[in-house]
Each structure stands twice: as structure tokens, then as C-alpha cells.
Amino acid sequence: MHFEIRSTGRHLWTWVLLDAEHMTVMESDRTCPSEAQASAAALAFSQLVTRAGNTLTAPTSGGLL
């Protein structure tokens, strides 16, 4: 997976997360006024996902899924 920073064509920028086949997995729901800000937003999103992934725990036996 990788991020792309894209211009919306209106002097605004957004980020898109793509899978190995270049299919969109997630897209920013907000636009940014600069490419650098869109890149920072993508980085912040990836850090939140990483933090969430680190909190995953294995279910206990007998636990409900």
C-alpha cells in the first residue's frame, strides 16, 4: 500500500491510500490548501492506523467475536 497526494484541480489537495493493484482503499474526506499539508494529513492518518493496530489483542478463549 502507498499514499498518493492528488490535486483536486481547484488549487486544493487530497490524499489517497492505494493497494498493490493501485485500487483506492481510503481517501481523505477533506481537502488541504497545499500539497505539503495533504502529505502531513496522510502521515497523521497513517500514524493513527499504526497506533490502532498496536492496540489489537488476541481474543480470549470463549470470547465473543
ZICORNOR-V494798 format. One line per field, one symbol per residue. ss: DSSP state (2 for helix, 1 for strand, 0 for the rest). phi: phi as a letter, one per 20 degrees, with the letter a starting at -180 (. if undefined). Layout:
ss->???
phi->???
This chain:
ss->01111110000011111100000111100001002222222222222222222200000000000
phi->.becdceencmccbdcedefemefebcgecdcfbffffffffffffffffffffefcffffnfed
